[in-house]
């Protein structure tokens, strides 16, 4: 298994409660990333550790996150400019990969 690290911009989906905003619980959380293959357009789920920047205003529905994923062939699904869905029991956000961080 290979380790991949990405920076992405995530727009949080409305939660339906009075706050009107889904939140990532804490500065670091586990989530599932749903991404699609570049050529075949088939979807695949990846387990991810998501870290968000707490300095961004809480009222902002869009935030920069760092994602760490483990798996094979993730580079075929996620690359700069690719879109993905962030899930935690349901869709909580939609993202765009801004860059890959090589470790």
Secondary structure, DSSP 8 states (H G I E B T S, - for coil): -EEEEEEEEEEE---SSTT-----SSSEEEEEEEEE-TTT--EEEEEEEEEE-TTS-TT-SEEEEEEEEEESSGGGT--TT-EEEEESSSEEEEEEEEEEE--
